[in-house]
């Protein structure tokens, strides 16, 4: 018996991996995060037990897994996006290790990747940004030492900010000294869902644009010069005259 932590992707049911879909179709027990995972992702399942974890607390989830383990049943534990990023799987894994229950993580398409695709952007352009910082804005859960938002912003590279749309004005204020008022910023609401929407602006006007849209939750913030520039060098990979293993 194995617990499979499956990344269902950002919302579009076609953006789940083949392996993730196969396991959803074959596992006799499915526990899914119903607040973020669309039911379309579960189509074709033949599970004996289908449970929405949005209604449960951690101990109840573990009890379900323990019951399945006792029956020798595999469990598909379905999370949105990629479960290794803000998936709250660490606390579940800690319990499974204590109980000696085997598990496996099946990666998924991240919200960051989905938003970049929607915006038609490469997040790492030569001479512009070669790093991407994935972070969140501190609210109910504080940030560890050394991860203060301003400290991360000081790098000036591309940032993907989770759980921050309700604090957008504070975020803009902390970004301004490092990125400048003309820096491009996008707020994407429910990327790849049927009701997806987004707005692209600058640090100077994004708060007003988001307020007009009425985005309040389930939105990702992307900031960086990569979102609106054609001024960057070509990569070495495809540059004529650049030799490598496959092109001597």
N, C-alpha and C positions, 0 to 999 in steps of 0.2 A: 504494500500500500504506500502511495506517495501523495503528498500534497503539492499540487502544481500552482504556483503563484503566476498567473497569466496576465500579461499586459494586453488589454483589449484595444489599445490605441486611443486616439483622441475623440472618437465618436463615430466616424464613418465605419460601418461594419466591414468594409472591404480593406481597411487598414489594420487588420489583425494578421499576425503571421500565420502561415500554413500550419505550423506546429501547434500554435495556440488554438486555432479553430478545430484541428483534429482532436485535441484533448477535450475541448468543450463538447464535441460530438460523442466522445467515448466514455467520459467519466460518469460514474453512476451518481455522484454527488456534486452539485454545483453550488457554491456560495459566491454571490456576485454583489458588487457595490452598486446597488440599484439607483443611487442618486446621481451617478456619473456614467454608468455603463448602459447604453441603450439596449432595449430588449432584442433589437434586430441582430445584435452580436450573438445572441443565444439561439437563434433560429437553427433548427436541425438537431438540437440536443435530444438525447434519449435518457436523460437523467431520471433516476427514481426519486430523487430529492432535489428540489430547486428552492434556494433560500436567498432572500434579499437581506444582505448584511447591514443595510442602512438602518434597519429597525433593531439591530442588536448591539450589545457592548462586547468588549474583547472576551470576557469570560464565557459568554454564550457562544461565541464563534468557536472558541477552543473546545467547548463541550461537544459541539457538532462534529468537529474534526476527530476528537477522541472516540466518539461513537462510530464514525465511519472507519477509523483505524481498527477498532475492535471487530468490525465486520469484514475487514480486509478490502475495503472499498477505496479506490482512488478518489481524490477530491480536486475539482477544478476551483481554485480560489481566484476569482476574476476581478481584477482591478482596472481602473482606467489608465490610459497613457502607458508609461513604463513603470512597473511597480517599484523599481529601485529609486524613483524620484518622488518624494512626498507621498509615498504609497502606504505608509503606516504598516509596512510588512515586518519591520525590524522587531517590533514587540511580539508579533505572532511567531516569528522565527525563534525568538528567545524561548517562548513557551514550548515550541515543538522540540527544540534541542533538549530542554529539560525533561520532556516526556519520551524522548528517543523516537520521535516520529520523523521519518525521512521527508525531505521536501526538495523541490527544484524550482528555479525561477526561469520563466519564459519571458524574454524581453519583449517590449512593445514599442510602437511609434510614440515618441514624446509629443507633448503639446508644443514644445519649442520647434520641433521639426515641422509639425503641421502648420504652425503659424508662419514660419519662414517660407514654406511652399505656397501658402495662400497669398503672401505678399510678393512672391516671385523674387525672393532675396537669397543671396549666399551670405551667410553670417560671418565668414572668414575670408576677407579679400586681402590680397597682397598690398602692403603699404598702408592699409586702413585698419584692419583688426585681424589678429591671428589667434585670438582667444575668445571664448564665450564663457561668461559667468552666469551660471544658473543659480538664482537665489530667491529669497522671499522677503517680504517686508515684515519686520517684527511687530507682532500684535499680541495675541494671547500667549504665544510661545516666544520666549526671548531668544536672541541670537547668542551663540557661544562667543567667548572672548576672541577678538581678532577678526570677527565677521560683522562688525558694525557696517551699516549700509554705506556710510560715507567712505569707509576704508576700501570697500570694494569698488565704489564709483571712482575713486582716485586713479584706478588703472585706466580709465577712459576707453575701455574696449567694449565690445558688444555685450549687452546684458539682457537676460531674460528674467523677468521679475514675476514670480507667482504670488497669488493671494494679496495683491496690492491695489486693486482698482479703487477700493473704498478709501484709500489713503493717497490717491494720486497727487493731490496738491503738495503733500508733505514730501513725496518721492521726488517730484519736480524740483522742489526747493533744495533738496540735497544733491540732485544731479547737476543743477545749473553751474556751480563753480568749476566743475570738471569737464562738462560737455559743451557748455555754451547754449544760449537761448535758441540758436538756429539749428541745434542738433535734431535730426529726425527721431521721432518716437512713434510707435504704433501700439494701439490697444485692440486686441482681437478677442471677440466674444464668441465662445462656443465654436471654435474652429472645427470644420468638417461636419458639423451637425446641420440639419436642414435649415435651421434659423441662424446660421453663422452670420456674423457681421463684424466690421472692423472700421477703424478710423486711423488715418495716418496724418501726422502733423509735426510740429516742432515742440520743443519744451516750452516755447512761449505761448502756444495756443492749444495744446492738447487737452488741458483740463476743461476748457470751454467746449471743445468738440465732443469730449466724452460725456459731459453733462447733457449736451443736446441729444446724444444717442440714448442716454439713460442706462448705460451699463452699470450694474451693481455687483455682479458676482460672475463666476465661471469665465473670467477674462485673464489673458496673459498680456503683460507689457513687454515690448521689445524696444530697446533703445540703442542707438549707435549710428555712426556715419555710414555703415554698410547699407542702410536702408534706402539711401537716396544719393548715390554717387556713381559716376562713370570714371572717376579719376583714380585708377589703380593700375598697377603693373600686371602684365600677363604672367601666369604661373610658369615656372620652369618646366613643369611636366609636359606641356604641349608646345613649348617654344622651339622653333626650328633651330637646329644647331646644338640643342641640348641633348647629349647622349645619356642613355641609361640602359638598364639591363635588357629591355625589350626593344630599344631603338638605338643600336650602337652608332 
